[in-house]
Amino acid sequence: MANPSDIVGQINSFLRLGQAKSERHLADLARTYA
């Protein structure tokens, strides 16, 4: 069994990674349509 805090840490890092990708993608879209 994995440690619950390890799972929470993995989820948090995954969400941060996804957020960074989304922000970069939105910035690219904004430049494309600016």
C-alpha positions in Angstrom: 0.0 0.0 0.0 1.3 3.4 -0.9 1.6 6.1 1.8 -1.5 8.4 1.5 0.7 11.5 1.8 2.8 10.2 -1.1 -0.4 9.9 -3.2 -1.4 13.4 -2.3 2.0 14.7 -3.2 1.8 13.0 -6.6 -1.6 14.4 -7.3 -0.6 17.9 -6.3 2.5 17.8 -8.6 0.4 16.3 -11.4 -2.1 19.2 -11.0 0.6 21.8 -11.0 2.1 20.3 -14.1 -1.2 20.3 -15.8 -1.9 23.9 -14.8 1.5 25.0 -16.1 0.7 23.3 -19.5 -2.7 24.9 -19.6 -1.4 28.4 -18.9 1.3 28.0 -21.6 -1.4 26.7 -24.1 -3.7 29.6 -23.3 -0.7 32.0 -23.8 0.0 30.5 -27.2 -3.7 30.8 -28.2 -3.7 34.4 -27.0 -0.7 35.2 -29.2 -2.2 33.4 -32.2 -5.5 35.4 -32.1 -4.1 38.7 -30.8 
